């Protein structure tokens, strides 16, 4: 599963680095794929933006030039773009966004860690309305400085745990992925109910 989420915030495009529920929208919720276990695992990208503090969906794209698992079928070179006319997003929770990749640091997995970005902002939403923002750029700079000065090393499991603890204390949201697949399925099912009357453009 490869999910790429972006948001336009204050006229700048940011990459969504983390969301409390892993993703903010899902193709299944809009009826673009059936509600199946395989569909929940699909790869997709989306573009969101803010207007008058309201989180809106602009575009949702299924597939890329790579082979992807779409609704249980492996399709080569498949891509399907769906445009939305300022579709309100009913998201509750926090989102971490970032721009200006400084250097690719890897703490967990194959995706650059949040502190790899120069500008990092945490956004807090209630029913899709932005209620507050926290600029986390200085906290992320502190981690990078410690690494650059050799005070911490990502190769050290002890230092990696220390960095993880610092990040957990700095951020408001809880960005741990769903522990069980059925939790993810239930989350998408609830999301599907929110968008049951959405008309695609």
HUZIZI-V174971 format. One line per field, one symbol per residue. ss: DSSP state (H for helix, E for strand, C for the rest). phi: phi as a letter, one per 30 degrees, with the letter a starting at -180 (. if undefined). Layout:
# HUZIZI-V174971
ss: ???
phi: ???
This chain:
# HUZIZI-V174971
ss: CCEEEEEEECCEEEEEEEECCCCCCCHHHHCCCCCCHHHHCCCEEEEEEEECCEEEEEEEEECCCCCEEECCEEECCCCEEEEEEEEECCCCEEEEEEEEECCCCCCCCCCCCHHHEEEEEEEEEECCEEEEEEECHHHHHHHHHHHHCCCCCCCCHHHHHHHHHHHHHHCCCCCCCCCCHHHHHHHHHHHHHHCCCCCCC
phi: .bcccbbcbhibdcdddabecibcbbeddcidbddbddddddcabbbcacbhicdbccabbcibdddbccijcdbdicbbcbcbchddcccckcbccbbiddadcccbiccededdcdcbbccccbhicdcabbdcdddddedddddddidbbddddddddddddddddddddccddedbdddddddddddeddcdcdcdc
